[in-house]
Amino acid sequence: METGGDSNAGEPCQDQEECFASNTFAACFYEDPDGWPGGHCTTFCSSHSECGAGKSCIAFDGGSFCMRSCESTRDCRPGYSCTPLSTGDACYPSCTSDDNCSNGLRCNRDSGLCEP
């Protein structure tokens, strides 16, 4: 797989065909039933360099996916929070209730983050 790929990872989508990647398969994480507000374009990856500028390769849900990188929630589109994930901070759907959080974490409705 080539490096420095171009994609529209992190952009909204209603259909998989709206998502693109220059060097791998692109997909749409849907709002319904997946819980990604407005949909979320992504691609599979194994390193940050495969995702292109402003994106990171984030491991979660049994795989690694390109997602929009962030330093604060202001860097994310509405419905998303800058969330510390396994391999970096990325725009991830904001929680709205404790049901959105796992591993005994609770939803901080002010920040949209799942916290201990």
Phi, psi and omega per residue, in radians:
M1 nan 2.339 3.133
E2 -1.251 2.853 -3.139
T3 -1.836 2.921 3.116
G4 1.224 0.582 -3.079
G5 -1.074 2.673 3.071
D6 -1.874 2.360 3.098
S7 -2.705 2.974 3.028
N8 -1.876 0.607 3.109
A9 -0.967 2.344 3.141
G10 1.687 -0.228 3.136
E11 -1.443 2.719 3.131
P12 -1.211 2.715 3.104
C13 -2.718 2.567 3.012
Q14 -1.932 -0.254 -3.081
D15 -2.581 2.550 -3.117
Q16 -1.015 -0.536 -3.112
E17 -1.165 -0.271 3.098
E18 -1.367 -0.212 -3.086
C19 -1.737 2.500 3.118
F20 -2.451 2.733 3.034
A21 -2.634 2.434 -3.076
S22 -1.362 -0.363 -2.995
N23 -2.294 0.198 -3.141
T24 -2.886 3.132 3.125
F25 -1.257 2.321 3.084
A26 -1.835 2.621 -3.115
A27 -2.495 2.875 3.064
C28 -2.028 2.145 2.934
F29 -1.474 2.034 -3.003
Y30 -1.446 2.694 3.049
E31 -1.141 -0.822 3.126
D32 -2.112 2.047 0.292
P33 -1.807 0.105 -2.970
D34 -1.428 -0.327 3.093
G35 1.521 0.357 3.126
W36 -1.762 1.814 -3.054
P37 -0.910 2.157 -3.141
G38 1.256 0.100 -3.050
G39 1.353 2.841 -3.057
H40 -2.625 1.928 3.077
C41 -1.198 2.501 3.113
T42 -2.695 2.976 3.039
T43 -2.446 2.748 3.020
F44 -1.292 2.633 -3.141
C45 -2.722 2.889 3.030
S46 -2.237 -0.131 3.076
S47 -2.695 2.762 -3.140
H48 -1.019 -0.629 -3.066
S49 -1.107 -0.386 3.137
E50 -1.328 -0.243 -3.006
C51 -1.621 -0.369 -3.130
G52 1.578 3.094 -3.050
A53 -1.105 2.378 3.069
G54 1.344 0.184 -3.125
K55 -2.311 2.708 3.135
S56 -2.288 2.686 3.058
C57 -1.540 1.962 -3.025
I58 -2.003 2.246 3.124
A59 -1.573 2.141 3.015
F60 -2.919 2.828 3.111
D61 0.888 0.686 3.047
G62 1.374 0.215 3.118
G63 -2.727 -3.092 3.065
S64 -2.168 2.328 -3.012
F65 -2.374 2.551 3.042
C66 -1.315 2.274 3.118
M67 -2.402 2.767 3.123
R68 -1.146 2.222 3.070
S69 -1.315 2.753 3.126
C70 -2.707 2.765 2.996
E71 -1.937 -0.438 3.079
S72 -2.653 2.940 -3.126
T73 -1.099 -0.413 3.073
R74 -1.047 -0.395 3.133
D75 -1.378 -0.147 -3.046
C76 -1.833 2.738 3.079
R77 -1.386 2.886 -3.103
P78 -0.950 2.438 -3.134
G79 1.611 -0.046 -3.110
Y80 -2.184 2.618 3.084
S81 -2.175 2.610 3.045
C82 -1.275 1.934 -2.962
T83 -2.060 2.271 3.041
P84 -1.254 2.044 3.120
L85 -2.013 -3.087 -2.968
S86 -0.976 -0.660 -3.046
T87 -2.174 0.407 3.093
G88 2.578 3.021 3.097
D89 -1.544 2.347 -3.110
A90 -2.560 2.763 3.074
C91 -1.288 2.074 -3.046
Y92 -2.322 2.591 -3.112
P93 -0.893 2.302 3.094
S94 -1.172 2.488 3.054
C95 -1.392 2.626 3.081
T96 -2.140 -0.214 3.087
S97 -2.723 2.899 3.117
D98 -1.067 -0.422 3.118
D99 -1.104 -0.405 3.121
N100 -1.386 -0.168 -3.056
C101 -1.847 2.683 -3.137
S102 -2.098 3.075 3.031
N103 0.931 0.672 3.080
G104 1.323 0.172 3.120
L105 -1.421 2.760 3.123
R106 -2.069 2.598 3.141
C107 -1.405 2.155 2.960
N108 -1.572 1.776 -3.036
R109 -1.158 -0.378 3.097
D110 -1.248 -0.729 -3.124
S111 -1.658 -0.348 -3.067
G112 1.376 0.198 -3.099
L113 -1.852 2.550 2.989
C114 -1.441 2.225 -3.041
E115 -2.325 2.795 3.104
P116 -1.168 nan nan
